């Protein structure tokens, strides 16, 4: 998967319905590229690579903590419900 060079102009993927989103979250794994919707007015929203996923991902995928890293080296720990 190619990383978006200019995150400011990158467009996020479309949102999934509730069932599709649940199934998609359960399939995520380290190394996958995802879009993070930064809840802080979108200041750091953009494409990131998953580093780790919290251990409760199978039971409550939306509540799991996901560690992300951008191509520029920025790191964030976010709720899985904030990514798409």
C-alpha positions as CSV (number, residue, x, y, z in Angstrom):
1,X,0.0,0.0,0.0
2,X,1.4,3.4,-1.0
3,X,1.5,6.1,1.7
4,X,0.0,9.4,0.9
5,X,2.8,11.9,0.6
6,X,0.7,15.0,1.4
7,X,-1.6,14.2,4.3
8,X,-3.2,17.7,4.2
9,X,-4.7,16.9,0.8
10,X,-5.4,13.2,1.4
11,X,-9.0,12.2,1.4
12,X,-10.3,9.7,4.0
13,X,-12.0,6.5,2.9
14,X,-15.7,6.3,3.1
15,X,-17.4,5.2,6.3
16,X,-18.7,1.6,6.6
17,X,-22.1,0.6,8.1
18,X,-22.0,-0.8,11.6
19,X,-21.8,-4.5,10.8
20,X,-19.1,-3.9,8.1
21,X,-17.1,-1.7,10.4
22,X,-17.2,-4.3,13.2
23,X,-15.9,-7.0,10.8
24,X,-13.3,-4.6,9.3
25,X,-12.0,-3.7,12.8
26,X,-11.6,-7.4,13.7
27,X,-9.4,-8.0,10.6
28,X,-6.9,-5.2,11.3
29,X,-3.4,-6.2,12.0
30,X,0.0,-4.5,12.5
31,X,1.4,-3.2,9.2
32,X,-2.0,-2.2,7.8
33,X,-2.4,1.4,6.6
34,X,-5.5,3.2,8.0
35,X,-7.0,6.7,8.1
36,X,-7.1,8.2,11.6
37,X,-9.8,10.8,12.3
38,X,-8.1,12.9,15.0
39,X,-10.8,14.0,17.5
40,X,-8.8,17.3,18.1
41,X,-10.5,19.2,15.3
42,X,-8.7,16.9,12.8
43,X,-5.3,18.5,13.4
44,X,-3.4,15.2,12.8
45,X,-5.9,13.3,10.7
46,X,-4.3,11.3,7.9
47,X,-2.9,7.9,6.9
48,X,-1.0,5.9,9.5
49,X,0.4,2.4,9.8
50,X,-0.7,0.2,12.6
51,X,2.1,-0.7,15.0
52,X,0.1,-2.6,17.7
53,X,-3.5,-3.3,18.6
54,X,-4.7,-3.7,22.2
55,X,-5.5,-7.3,23.4
56,X,-9.2,-6.7,23.8
57,X,-9.7,-6.2,20.0
58,X,-11.6,-9.5,19.6
59,X,-14.2,-8.7,22.2
60,X,-14.6,-4.9,21.8
61,X,-12.9,-3.8,18.6
62,X,-14.0,-0.2,18.8
63,X,-12.7,0.3,22.3
64,X,-9.2,-1.2,21.6
65,X,-6.2,1.1,21.8
66,X,-4.3,1.1,18.5
67,X,-0.7,2.4,18.2
68,X,-0.1,4.2,15.0
69,X,2.9,5.7,13.2
70,X,2.9,8.1,10.2
71,X,5.4,8.1,7.4
72,X,6.8,11.3,8.9
73,X,7.5,9.5,12.2
74,X,4.6,10.8,14.2
75,X,3.1,8.3,16.7
76,X,-0.3,8.2,18.3
77,X,-2.3,5.9,20.5
78,X,-5.9,6.0,19.5
79,X,-9.2,4.2,19.9
80,X,-10.0,1.8,17.1
81,X,-13.3,3.6,16.6
82,X,-11.4,6.7,15.4
83,X,-9.8,4.9,12.4
84,X,-11.2,3.9,9.1
